[in-house]
Amino acid sequence: MIVPFFMLIFVEFGKMKDIGSGAFENCTALSSVKIADHGKKSLKVYGSAFKNCTSLKKIVLPAKTNFYEEYDLPKSCRVIRR
């Protein structure tokens, strides 16, 4: 079964280098994101990666995460770095 992108509720990734601009834009059902720590390299999050993710409540990111450009997160979203 293929789930339409806008219906994503939770995503969990292993090691990632970056989250591109607009990667999850308009995923209005997305409520939680978790990305595993990947050691020495930092994760890069580019602008508008989570734009219009109105249900987003929690993002768990590696401690070494850099945000580039302006990024949109709902005011109710907690960003946790581990």
Backbone torsions as a table, in degrees:
resi	resn	phi	psi	omega
1	MET	NA	133.5	177.4
2	ILE	-100.1	126.4	179.1
3	VAL	-95.4	127.0	177.3
4	PRO	-58.9	141.2	-176.1
5	PHE	-51.7	-42.4	-176.5
6	PHE	-68.2	-10.3	-179.6
7	MET	-95.3	2.0	178.0
8	LEU	-58.4	135.2	178.9
9	ILE	-109.9	-39.5	-176.2
10	PHE	-143.0	137.0	173.4
11	VAL	-131.3	141.4	177.4
12	GLU	-136.1	127.6	-178.9
13	PHE	-120.5	153.4	169.6
14	GLY	-80.8	-141.5	-177.9
15	LYS	-66.8	131.5	178.3
16	MET	-136.3	149.9	175.9
17	LYS	-91.1	-39.6	-178.3
18	ASP	-157.1	161.5	172.9
19	ILE	-119.2	113.3	-174.2
20	GLY	-71.6	159.6	177.9
21	SER	-57.6	127.4	179.0
22	GLY	78.1	9.6	-175.2
23	ALA	-55.2	-41.0	-179.4
24	PHE	-119.1	18.1	-177.5
25	GLU	-55.7	133.4	178.4
26	ASN	68.8	18.8	171.9
27	CYS	-83.8	78.3	-171.9
28	THR	-68.1	-19.3	178.8
29	ALA	-89.9	-12.8	-177.0
30	LEU	-64.1	121.8	-177.7
31	SER	-115.3	-19.9	-175.9
32	SER	-150.2	139.4	177.7
33	VAL	-132.9	134.6	177.1
34	LYS	-134.8	127.7	179.6
35	ILE	-126.1	127.0	-176.9
36	ALA	-67.8	148.8	174.4
37	ASP	-68.1	142.6	-179.4
38	HIS	-127.6	38.8	170.8
39	GLY	78.6	-129.9	-170.3
40	LYS	-72.6	-29.6	-176.7
41	LYS	-82.5	148.3	179.7
42	SER	-95.4	150.9	175.5
43	LEU	-83.8	136.7	177.6
44	LYS	-109.0	126.1	177.7
45	VAL	-114.7	119.7	-177.1
46	TYR	-96.9	156.8	-174.8
47	GLY	-49.7	147.5	178.3
48	SER	63.8	14.0	179.5
49	ALA	-58.5	-35.3	-177.7
50	PHE	-120.6	26.8	-177.9
51	LYS	-63.5	134.2	179.0
52	ASN	63.5	24.8	171.8
53	CYS	-88.0	74.5	-169.1
54	THR	-67.5	-19.2	179.6
55	SER	-96.7	-0.9	-174.8
56	LEU	-66.2	122.0	-177.7
57	LYS	-112.5	-29.8	-174.5
58	LYS	-149.1	135.0	172.9
59	ILE	-128.1	123.4	176.9
60	VAL	-105.5	118.6	-175.3
61	LEU	-123.7	158.4	173.6
62	PRO	-61.1	153.3	178.2
63	ALA	-57.2	-36.6	179.7
64	LYS	-91.3	79.6	178.8
65	THR	-126.2	131.6	177.4
66	ASN	-116.7	133.2	176.3
67	PHE	-99.1	131.0	179.5
68	TYR	-116.2	141.0	-178.1
69	GLU	66.3	177.7	178.4
70	GLU	-77.0	137.8	179.4
71	TYR	-125.2	148.3	-177.0
72	ASP	-106.4	119.4	172.1
73	LEU	-130.4	144.9	175.3
74	PRO	-61.2	148.1	-179.6
75	LYS	-59.3	-28.8	-178.0
76	SER	-82.6	0.1	-176.5
77	CYS	-84.8	131.4	174.0
78	ARG	-97.4	132.7	175.0
79	VAL	-106.6	120.9	-179.2
80	ILE	-113.9	127.4	178.1
81	ARG	-109.4	128.8	-179.6
82	ARG	-127.7	NA	NA
